[in-house]
């Protein structure tokens, strides 16, 4: 259930003629959490759809604010420190071949594709207590259940170096993809150096460079940003932002083979794992 313990008490009160104290609910949730790992271990392998020939592995990290224990020396209005959780997701999906213009229109113009396939046999897991290595090892088990001899494995991540290292170790046979939505965030940041947010000029700036990425011209796109950096009269903040964007793209250049992804019908976005992080 999403929501507060108070809301949960109201829901239970509507269903059952009993009064459940919040402390009891907290204890029930705590006890239930002890069985989560065993639940997934005992869960049978998913039934694979014959036309869902692509298996996808995604990993991300999410900072979670840890609430401080109530004491007389702690200011209750100040949040606790963040602790990083590792989120993983495994699923299978049908092949979805499309063009660069299809994807650019879908992303920049926010035009939903009516024939976009949905993830199948999805399994999501997140952990604050386990380290990233153990959590990604869980992902490897889930991927093994979904892979058959004809399956193609795709790993989609953002630019987190530690996570790239782990997926390389666990999935050396995979096709690795840099999440296109993280790239778009950087392109938008570059556009905002010169144009207002959500302006037609910003949209045009992003769309032109997105299309270059989707057609396999990432080197040309980076070169264009470098020309802006050297040939225009820019402020210190503008130079800093453009250097940051260029550095991100150069570090992850080998994972931007989006033209190959579109030809093969691979997904290029990590929306599934982003949804898990929001939860």
C-alpha positions as CSV (number, residue, x, y, z in Angstrom):
1,X,0.0,0.0,0.0
2,X,1.2,3.5,-0.8
3,X,0.6,6.2,1.8
4,X,1.0,6.8,5.5
5,X,0.3,4.4,8.4
6,X,-2.6,6.7,9.4
7,X,-4.2,6.1,5.9
8,X,-3.7,2.4,6.2
9,X,-5.5,2.4,9.6
10,X,-8.5,4.1,7.9
11,X,-8.6,1.6,5.1
12,X,-8.4,-1.4,7.5
13,X,-11.1,0.3,9.7
14,X,-13.4,0.5,6.6
15,X,-12.9,-3.2,5.8
16,X,-12.8,-4.8,9.3
17,X,-14.8,-3.9,12.4
18,X,-11.6,-3.5,14.5
19,X,-9.2,-0.8,15.6
20,X,-5.6,-1.4,14.6
21,X,-3.0,0.8,16.4
22,X,-0.3,2.4,14.2
23,X,2.4,0.6,16.3
24,X,0.8,-2.7,15.4
25,X,0.9,-1.9,11.7
26,X,4.6,-0.9,12.0
27,X,5.3,-4.2,13.7
28,X,3.4,-6.2,11.0
29,X,5.3,-4.5,8.2
30,X,8.6,-5.1,10.0
31,X,7.8,-8.8,10.4
32,X,6.6,-9.1,6.8
33,X,9.9,-7.6,5.5
34,X,11.7,-10.6,6.9
35,X,10.0,-12.8,4.4
36,X,10.6,-10.7,1.3
37,X,13.8,-12.5,0.2
38,X,12.3,-15.9,0.8
39,X,9.2,-15.0,-1.2
40,X,11.3,-14.2,-4.3
41,X,13.5,-17.3,-3.8
42,X,10.4,-19.5,-3.7
43,X,8.7,-17.8,-6.6
44,X,8.5,-20.0,-9.7
45,X,10.3,-18.9,-12.9
46,X,8.1,-16.8,-15.2
47,X,6.4,-18.2,-18.2
48,X,8.1,-16.7,-21.2
49,X,6.1,-15.4,-24.1
50,X,7.5,-16.8,-27.4
51,X,7.6,-13.4,-29.2
52,X,9.2,-11.5,-26.3
53,X,12.7,-12.3,-27.6
54,X,14.5,-9.5,-25.9
55,X,15.6,-9.7,-22.3
56,X,16.4,-6.4,-20.5
57,X,18.4,-5.8,-17.4
58,X,18.4,-2.3,-15.8
59,X,20.1,-1.0,-12.6
60,X,20.0,2.3,-10.9
61,X,20.6,3.9,-7.5
62,X,18.3,6.0,-5.4
63,X,19.1,8.1,-2.4
64,X,16.6,7.5,0.5
65,X,16.3,9.8,3.4
66,X,16.7,7.9,6.7
67,X,14.5,9.2,9.4
68,X,16.3,9.9,12.7
69,X,15.2,8.2,15.9
70,X,13.3,10.7,18.1
71,X,15.6,12.0,20.9
72,X,15.8,15.2,22.9
73,X,18.9,16.3,21.1
74,X,17.7,15.9,17.5
75,X,15.8,18.6,15.7
76,X,12.7,16.8,14.3
77,X,12.3,19.3,11.5
78,X,15.7,18.3,9.9
79,X,15.7,15.2,7.7
80,X,18.2,12.4,8.3
81,X,21.1,11.6,6.0
82,X,20.5,9.8,2.7
83,X,21.4,6.2,2.2
84,X,21.8,4.8,-1.3
85,X,19.6,1.9,-2.4
86,X,20.3,-0.2,-5.4
87,X,17.3,-0.8,-7.7
88,X,17.2,-3.6,-10.3
89,X,14.7,-4.8,-12.8
90,X,14.5,-7.7,-15.2
91,X,11.9,-8.2,-17.9
92,X,11.3,-9.5,-21.4
93,X,9.8,-7.5,-24.3
94,X,8.8,-7.8,-27.9
95,X,11.0,-6.4,-30.7
96,X,10.0,-2.8,-31.6
97,X,11.7,-1.5,-34.8
98,X,11.3,2.2,-35.4
99,X,13.0,5.2,-37.1
100,X,14.9,8.1,-35.6
101,X,12.0,10.4,-36.4
102,X,9.6,8.1,-34.7
103,X,11.6,8.2,-31.5
104,X,12.4,12.0,-31.7
105,X,8.7,12.7,-32.1
106,X,7.8,10.4,-29.3
107,X,10.3,11.9,-26.8
108,X,10.5,15.6,-27.7
109,X,6.9,16.1,-28.9
110,X,5.6,13.7,-26.3
111,X,3.6,11.7,-28.8
112,X,2.9,8.3,-27.4
113,X,3.3,5.4,-29.8
114,X,0.1,3.3,-30.0
115,X,2.1,0.1,-30.9
116,X,4.8,0.3,-28.3
117,X,5.1,-3.1,-26.6
118,X,4.9,-3.5,-22.8
119,X,7.4,-5.2,-20.6
120,X,6.5,-8.8,-19.7
121,X,7.7,-11.1,-16.8
122,X,8.8,-8.0,-15.0
123,X,10.6,-8.4,-11.7
124,X,11.7,-5.4,-9.6
125,X,13.9,-5.4,-6.5
126,X,15.4,-2.7,-4.4
127,X,17.6,-2.9,-1.3
128,X,19.1,-0.5,1.2
129,X,20.7,-3.2,3.3
130,X,22.4,-5.3,0.6
131,X,25.4,-3.9,-1.2
132,X,25.3,-3.2,-5.0
133,X,27.3,-6.4,-5.7
134,X,24.8,-8.7,-4.0
135,X,21.8,-6.8,-5.5
136,X,23.2,-7.1,-9.0
137,X,23.9,-10.8,-8.4
138,X,20.1,-11.1,-7.8
139,X,19.6,-9.4,-11.1
140,X,21.8,-12.0,-12.8
141,X,19.6,-14.8,-11.4
142,X,16.5,-13.1,-12.7
143,X,18.1,-12.7,-16.1
144,X,19.1,-16.3,-16.3
145,X,15.5,-17.3,-15.7
146,X,14.4,-15.2,-18.6
147,X,17.1,-16.0,-21.1
148,X,16.6,-18.8,-23.6
149,X,19.0,-19.8,-26.3
150,X,17.4,-17.4,-28.8
151,X,17.1,-14.4,-26.5
152,X,19.0,-11.2,-26.9
153,X,20.2,-9.5,-23.7
154,X,20.2,-5.6,-23.4
155,X,21.5,-3.7,-20.4
156,X,20.3,-0.1,-19.9
157,X,22.0,2.2,-17.4
158,X,22.7,5.8,-16.8
159,X,26.3,7.1,-16.4
160,X,27.1,5.6,-12.9
161,X,30.6,4.1,-13.3
162,X,30.3,1.6,-10.4
163,X,27.1,0.1,-11.9
164,X,28.7,-0.2,-15.4
165,X,31.5,-2.1,-13.8
166,X,29.1,-4.5,-12.1
167,X,27.0,-5.2,-15.2
168,X,30.1,-5.8,-17.3
169,X,31.2,-8.4,-14.8
170,X,27.8,-10.1,-14.6
171,X,26.6,-9.7,-18.2
172,X,29.6,-9.7,-20.5
173,X,27.5,-11.0,-23.4
174,X,25.0,-8.1,-23.3
175,X,24.4,-5.1,-25.6
176,X,25.0,-2.1,-23.4
177,X,22.9,1.1,-23.8
178,X,23.1,4.5,-22.1
179,X,19.6,5.5,-21.0
180,X,18.4,8.0,-23.6
181,X,16.4,10.0,-21.0
182,X,19.5,10.7,-19.0
183,X,21.2,11.9,-22.2
184,X,18.2,14.2,-22.8
185,X,18.6,15.8,-19.4
186,X,22.2,16.8,-20.3
187,X,21.1,18.1,-23.8
188,X,18.4,20.1,-22.1
189,X,20.9,21.5,-19.7
190,X,23.1,22.6,-22.6
191,X,20.1,24.2,-24.4
192,X,19.3,26.2,-21.2
193,X,22.7,27.9,-21.5
194,X,21.2,29.9,-24.4
195,X,17.4,29.6,-24.4
196,X,14.6,29.7,-21.9
197,X,13.2,26.4,-20.5
198,X,10.4,24.9,-22.6
199,X,10.9,27.5,-25.3
200,X,10.6,26.5,-29.1
201,X,14.3,27.2,-29.4
202,X,15.2,24.8,-26.6
203,X,13.0,22.1,-28.1
204,X,14.6,22.6,-31.5
205,X,18.2,22.5,-30.0
206,X,17.4,19.2,-28.3
207,X,15.6,17.6,-31.2
208,X,18.4,18.3,-33.7
209,X,21.0,16.8,-31.4
210,X,18.8,13.9,-30.4
211,X,18.3,13.0,-34.0
212,X,22.0,13.0,-34.6
213,X,22.4,10.6,-31.6
214,X,19.7,8.3,-33.0
215,X,21.3,8.1,-36.4
216,X,24.7,7.1,-35.1
217,X,26.3,10.6,-35.4
218,X,27.3,11.1,-31.7
219,X,30.9,12.1,-32.7
220,X,29.5,14.8,-35.0
221,X,27.1,16.0,-32.3
222,X,29.9,16.3,-29.7
223,X,32.1,18.1,-32.2
224,X,29.3,20.7,-32.8
225,X,29.1,21.3,-29.0
226,X,32.9,21.8,-28.9
227,X,32.6,24.3,-31.7
228,X,30.0,26.3,-29.7
229,X,32.4,26.2,-26.8
230,X,35.4,27.5,-28.7
231,X,33.8,29.9,-31.2
232,X,31.2,31.7,-29.2
233,X,31.7,34.3,-26.5
234,X,30.4,32.5,-23.4
235,X,30.2,33.2,-19.7
236,X,31.9,31.1,-17.1
237,X,28.7,29.3,-16.2
238,X,28.0,28.5,-19.9
239,X,31.5,27.1,-20.4
240,X,31.2,25.0,-17.2
241,X,27.8,23.5,-18.3
242,X,28.9,22.7,-21.9
243,X,32.2,21.1,-20.6
244,X,30.1,18.9,-18.3
245,X,27.7,17.8,-21.0
246,X,30.6,17.1,-23.5
247,X,32.5,15.1,-20.8
248,X,29.4,13.0,-20.0
249,X,28.8,12.2,-23.7
250,X,32.5,11.4,-24.4
251,X,32.8,9.1,-21.3
252,X,29.7,7.2,-22.4
253,X,30.1,7.4,-26.2
254,X,30.5,3.7,-26.8
255,X,27.1,3.0,-25.2
256,X,25.2,5.4,-27.5
257,X,24.7,3.0,-30.5
258,X,21.1,4.0,-30.7
259,X,21.0,3.5,-34.5
260,X,21.8,-0.2,-33.9
261,X,19.1,-0.3,-31.2
262,X,16.4,1.1,-33.5
263,X,17.4,-1.4,-36.3
264,X,17.2,-4.4,-33.9
265,X,14.1,-3.2,-32.1
266,X,15.8,-2.8,-28.7
267,X,14.5,-0.5,-25.9
268,X,16.7,2.6,-25.2
269,X,15.1,4.1,-22.1
270,X,15.1,3.0,-18.5
271,X,11.6,4.1,-17.6
272,X,10.8,0.9,-15.8
273,X,13.6,1.3,-13.3
274,X,12.9,5.0,-12.9
275,X,9.4,4.1,-11.8
276,X,10.9,1.7,-9.2
277,X,13.1,4.5,-7.9
278,X,10.2,6.8,-7.5
279,X,8.4,4.2,-5.4
